[in-house]
Amino acid sequence: MIDDPLHALVQGGLSKLALEDPDLWDAMLAEQRRQAGTLSLVASSSVVDPSVLASQASVAVNVTAEGYPGRRYHAGCEAVDDIERLAVDRARRLFGARYANVQPHSATTANYAVLSALMRPGDTMLGMALDSGGHLTHGSPAAYAGRYFHAVGYGLTETGLLDYDEVAELAARHRPRVIVCGATAYSRTIDFRRFREIADQTGAYLLADISHTAGLVVTGHHPNPIDHAHITTCCTHKQLYGPRGGLILSGEDADGAAPIGSGTLGDFLQRTVFPFYQGAPALNVIAAKARALAIAAGDDFRATMGRVVALSRVLADELASKGHTVVSGGTDNHIVLLDLTPLGITGVMAERALQECGIVVNKNRVPGDTKPALVTSGLRLGVNSVALRGMGATQARACARLLDDVLRAVRADGPRHHLPEAVRDATRAAVADLCARFPVPGYPVPASVLSKAG
Ligand SMILES: *Cc1c(COP(=O)(O)O)cnc(C)c1O
């Protein structure tokens, strides 16, 4: 018998859900089974710790608390103030930042809060082009950033490396108000110091968006932009293995003057999130952020990030040695980007064939891609989830073998794909075996997964 209210509330809620809403229950259960029985190589996803999940299921969700700890527009915020202060303190310590705002609902929201506070409609920004690996919020014409600002895009050199000379040249020519660095599909280290030099030469603010590499940054496996960029943003659900949400951070520049209005840059960023861009924060999510940030400061997390870079390198090397085209020639982070053009198949065909086998990846455009975003010529792979599951170099080689088997066997059949049954069955069995042997720590392995493993 559990007699504390936290357990009682969540367990009571689960029982009620099972009883009263079987449709929703079944869909949630199916998703839990799917995750347990598939190999996720989706670069933009990870898996939360069960204690992160539990933090998000707290009654902090019931609190409306516009404003910041100690300065709210509502009463009754003492306990949630403590939750938010914990999250802010942990974010600052983890990144070595002077300023942290944990309220953004996502990285998209964090970026748009910053961009729309720094710029007026029509002002110029410079970000990595979507096709070269940049994010929608960095200036894509398909997104708000590209529609409301004059967005200029930089790209890659012939060898697939970030073209800093082009960044410098475009910055000198267009004099952007903001330069954005950071990427969503780029597998190499980013030189934040170089970006800051360019920003300083052209009088721009530098925004570093490290959504993809935040975990590697906090463990020192990737350079930290905090004291190079004026402002750093990231999401908490990719490499921090936390809830869906965003962070805004600042280092040495936080105490400098506000770009607009009174006070410091830190004061400006506080105003930027609330009241300028967002309403009340999601305090249950902030509780989950606080928990994830604490885990990210621990030794287990450091070991996981060590495995991330090791696994990713093995995956890239093995695929290259089997004749596949790795964009940028390799990887320094968790991402391996494949160009499928030489195989004569599209990204969507490969994605679907792999999904049939229980391997989840995402199609992705590659530099110079002529295919639309829902077709593409590439695949983006990432190892955050498999590293968390405790897999090592041996399993990375096994993954490369499975990917190679499927990618070589899949054939274009008009716009559809065809995968021979024998390849599908053998791959499925190997995937089930890996999933059963490497469960996510703290997650139960459903009987349906164990029964499929050899
Ligand atoms: C994923 C991503 C985002 C958007 O994150 P959301 O929290 O899903 O809005 C922003 N920037 C980069 C570089 C990303 O990779």
The ligand as an SDF file (V2000), in Angstrom:
LIG
                    3D

 15 15  0  0  0  0  0  0  0  0999 V2000
   14.6320   20.6010  -33.3210 C   0  0  0  0  0  0  0  0  0  0  0  0
   15.2240   21.9290  -33.4720 C   0  0  0  0  0  0  0  0  0  0  0  0
   14.5170   23.0630  -33.1000 C   0  0  0  0  0  0  0  0  0  0  0  0
   13.0460   23.0340  -32.7500 C   0  0  0  0  0  0  0  0  0  0  0  0
   12.7830   22.4250  -31.5820 O   0  0  0  0  0  0  0  0  0  0  0  0
   11.2750   22.3280  -31.0610 P   0  0  0  0  0  0  0  0  0  0  0  0
   11.4680   22.3490  -29.5930 O   0  0  0  0  0  0  0  0  0  0  0  0
   10.7720   21.0440  -31.5890 O   0  0  0  0  0  0  0  0  0  0  0  0
   10.5220   23.4830  -31.5410 O   0  0  0  0  0  0  0  0  0  0  0  0
   15.1400   24.2920  -33.1770 C   0  0  0  0  0  0  0  0  0  0  0  0
   16.4110   24.3900  -33.5950 N   0  0  0  0  0  0  0  0  0  0  0  0
   17.1250   23.3160  -33.9790 C   0  0  0  0  0  0  0  0  0  0  0  0
   18.5340   23.4960  -34.4510 C   0  0  0  0  0  0  0  0  0  0  0  0
   16.5580   22.0530  -33.9310 C   0  0  0  0  0  0  0  0  0  0  0  0
   17.2570   21.0020  -34.3310 O   0  0  0  0  0  0  0  0  0  0  0  0
  1  2  1  0
  2  3  1  0
  2 14  2  0
  3  4  1  0
  3 10  2  0
  4  5  1  0
  5  6  1  0
  6  7  2  0
  6  8  1  0
  6  9  1  0
 10 11  1  0
 11 12  2  0
 12 13  1  0
 12 14  1  0
 14 15  1  0
M  END
$$$$
